[in-house]
Every structure is written in C-alpha cells, then in structure tokens.
Amino acid sequence: MNCDAPLYDSWFALNWANRHFRMFGEEATAFFEANPPELVTETDADTGWQVVKLKLRTRFPDEFSAIIGDCLHNLRSALDYAIVELAGDSKASFGFNVSKDAFTKTIQNGKYSALSQEAIDVICAAKPYKGGNDMLYGLDRARNVGTHRFLIPTAHNIRSIYLSNAVLIDATFINGERSRLDDGIPLVRIAPGGHFLTSQREGDFRLGVGVLFGEVEGIEYKEVESTVPEMHRIVSQIVSDLAATIK
C-alpha cells in the first residue's frame, strides 16, 4: 500500500497484527506437536482420592502470550492511528468505555470534536464499550492482563473421548476444560479403592489442543484461534469506514 494512502499507519498496524498471529499459529502448532499432553495420575493429599489429569510435561511458553499481546497491541494501535490522522492531533485516541452511558458522555464532552460527524457516527456504530461490542472492548482490556493469566493452553472434547473409551468404578468425570494443560486438566477423580481403566493404546490417543484467552474481560475463555481473526475483521471494518469519511 502507498504510504500516502488514507490511514496508512492503521493499515500497516493491521498487517503487522496478521504477521504476529501467523507466527503464533506456527509456533504453537510446533510446540503441541513436540509436546503432546499425556495422562498422569496424582493423589490428592487431603482426600486420598486419585485424580487423572491431562498434562503437558513442558510448561507452555510465556512467549506465546507476548506474541498475541503484540498482535492485539497492533490492532488497538490501528484504531488510535486512525483517530490521530482524522483529528490532526498526535494526542488523540480511540476511546473505550465501561458502559454505554459513559461512552455517550464522552461523545457529549467533545472527545471527537475535531472529527467529522460521519467519522463520529462510525465510532458510535462500533459500540466500543462493555455491553456494546464486548470483543472490541476485550481488545482494550487485554492490555491490563499479566502474562501468566493472559492465555490458557487447553484441550477440546475431553469428556466425549473419555466417556467412549473408559470403564469407571467409583470414579467421577470432571469438566476441567478451562484448566491449564501445563498445570494439568483434571478429568476423573477416583475414590480410594476405585479404578479407572481405558482401552486407549499408546499412539491411538487423539484430541484437539488449543489456546483460550484467560482473565481478559470481554473475551474470557474464548478461543484465540477464532477470536483474533474476528477482532482483526472488526478493526479493519472500522478503519475502512473511517477512511471512507475522508473527503
């Protein structure tokens, strides 16, 4: 794209967000292929019950949180760059609010007074506040989450796999799909004297692994693989609509 094109900085940031997301996908795939989760059995010291877990032997790298953090930073910056260019003010920014009322007051107080009414209408239509477009709101909130709480490596379809391949005696299934694979996802609790038998042979075990957003308001426990592209689509549309308001 020509560097003189409208909102060039925004489009540049969007392209870099794509690069970071592709990097994450490639490196996460390589990590899970090299470090597949395994079944382990641990004993609860307080109850004496055994807990069968699905667990990574290798810690999920914090670098992956940094890569996705860079991706979301570029998406967030794309919105700021657009407002800076439209307002002609390096201190201008794209605002996010905790409620619709707070957003309305921001508009009334003249945050975007340097913008055309058409551009303000685009921002209003985006609903960048909690309860409006929560995915867009989550993009802003992601900046305040620590590395370890940002992403959760997890597994898909755990219950269906085990229900069809296990014999249970005095054991209870646990829905632990929001637990971290590197901490161990608890699947089954077995009372003292109980047993857990599975017909799976080594090498036959199949399940999906993936990564969820952690404690990020608006996108908590959403899959990274599908959420980031949707965020990119939303931001790209906002930037495109803002560019269309330039006379």
N, C-alpha and C positions, 0 to 999 in steps of 0.2 A: 504494500500500500504506500502511496505517495505520502511523504512526511508533511506535505501541505494540505492533506485531506482533512475535512472537518472531524474533530475529536480524534485525531491520530493517536494521541497518547493513550486514550481509552482503548482503542483497538489493539495497540501494541501490548498493553497490560493484559488484555483478554487472550492474546496469542501466547504470552508467557504463562498464563494460568493453564492453558492447554498443555504446554510443554511439561510443566510440573506434574500435571495429572497423569500424563503418559508415563513419565518417569516413575511415579508412584506405582502405577499398574504393573509395569515391567519388573520393578524391584520387589514388590510384594508377591507377585506370582513366583518369582525365582526363590524368594525366601520360603514360601509354603511348600514348594516342590522339594527344596533341600531339607526342610524341617517339618515333615508331616506330623500332625498331632498323634499321640499314642494313648492307649488305655493304661491308666495306672490305678492302683488301689491304695488308699490311705486310711488310716484308722483315726477316728475322732477320739481324742484323748479324754474328752468329757463324758461321752456316752458309750464308748466302746464299739459303736457301730462302724462298719466299714463303709467308705464312700468310694465308688468307682467314678473316676474322672477322665475326661478327655483333656490332654495336656500337651503343651509344647515343651520339648526338652530344652529349647533355646529361647531366651527372652525375646519378645517382639521388639525390634529396634525402635528407639525413640526417634531416630532419624526420619522414620516414616511420618510421624506427627509433624516434624519440621517441614517435610516436603508438601504435605497437604496444607499446612499453615501458610507456606509461601504461595500456594495456589490460591487460597482464599484471600490472602492479602492482595494479590494482583486483581482478583475480581472486585474486591472492595475499593481498591485504588482506581479502577476503571470508572467507577461512579463519581469519585471525587474529582478526577481529572476532567470529566465532562462538565461538572459544575464550575470548576475553575475557569475553563475556557469560555463557557457561556457567560459567566459573570464578569470575566476580565479581572478577576481578583484571586491572587495566589492563596489567600486565606479562606476562600470559600470552600464548602464541602457539601457532600450529600448527607443529609441528616436522617437519623433513625430515632424512633421514639418508643416509649414503653406502652403507649396507648394511642387510640385514635384521637382522643381529646387533646393529649399532649402534642400530637402531630398538627392538629388543627390550630392550636395556639401558636406553634412555631411558624406556620404559614401566616397567620394574622399578625404576628410580631415582625414580619418582614424579612425572614431569613433569606428568602429568594427574591427580594425586591429588585435585584439587578437583572433578573431573568424575564423573558417574555411570558405572557400569560399562557401561551402554548406550551412552553417548557414546564411551567408550574403545573399545568394540567397533566403532563406526562408523569411528573413526580407523584402527584396525588393519586393517579391511576395505579401506580406501582404499590401503594399501600405499605410503605416501609416502616411498619410499626407492629408491635406484638398484637396478635389477633387479626391483623390485616393479611400480610404475606409473611407467614412465620418462617418460611425458608429464607426469604430475604432478610428478615430480622435475625435469623440464626447466623447469617453471613457476618453480620456486625458483631454479634455476641461471641463468636468464635475467637475473637482477639483476646478475650479475657480468661481463657481456659489454660491451665497448666499442661505441660507436655504429657504426663502420665495419664491424665484424665481426658485427654483430647480424643484418642482413638481406642477402640476396643477390638482386638482380634477375636473372632468368634467362629462358630460353626453353624451350618444350616441343616435343617431336617433331622435333628438329633433324635427326637422322640420316635419318628416313624421308622428309622433304621433299627433302633434297638427293640422296639415293640415287635418287629417281624423276625428278629434273629436271636431272641433271648428266651431263656427259661428262668423264671423268677420264683424263688422260695423265700418268703418273709423278706421281700425287698420292695422298695418303693421308687418309682421313677420321679425325677426332679426336672422341672423345666428351668434349666440354667443357661439358656441361650444368650443371656445378656451378661454372663460372666466372661472374664478374660481367659482366653486359651492359655496364656502363659502362667496364669495363676491356677489353672485347671477348672474346667467346666464340670460341675457335679452332675452326674447322670442318674446314679442309683445309690440309695442308702440301704445297707444290708444289716439287719439286726444280728446280734451275737448268735451264732449257730446257724444263720441263714446262708444261702448260696446264690451266686449269680453265675449262670452258665451261658455262653454264647457259642453259636455254631460257626461264627466267622473264623476263617483261617487267615493266617498272616498273609498279606498281599491281596486279600479279597475285600478289605475294608474300604468303603467308598462313602464319602460325604463331602459336602461343599464347605469350604472355609472362606471367610471374608472378613471385612472390617466395618465396624459401626462407628459413628460418632459417639463420643462419650457424653460428658456433662456439658453439653452445649445447648443452651436454651433455644428452643425453636426447631432444632434438628436432632435432639437427643435420641439415640438408638436408631437413627436412620442409617441405611447402608451408604457408605462412602461412594461405592461404585455407581449408584444411580442418583444420589443426591448432588454430587458435584457437577455432573453434566447438566442437571436441571437448573442449578444455580447459574451456571455459565449461560444457559439459554435465556434465563430471566434477565440477567445483567446485559447480555447482548441486545435483547429486545429494547430495554430501557435506553441504552446508548444509541441504538438505531433510531428510536423515536425522538430522542433529544436532538440528534443530528438533523432530523427532518425539520426541526423548528428553526434552523438557521436560515436566514433569508439571504 
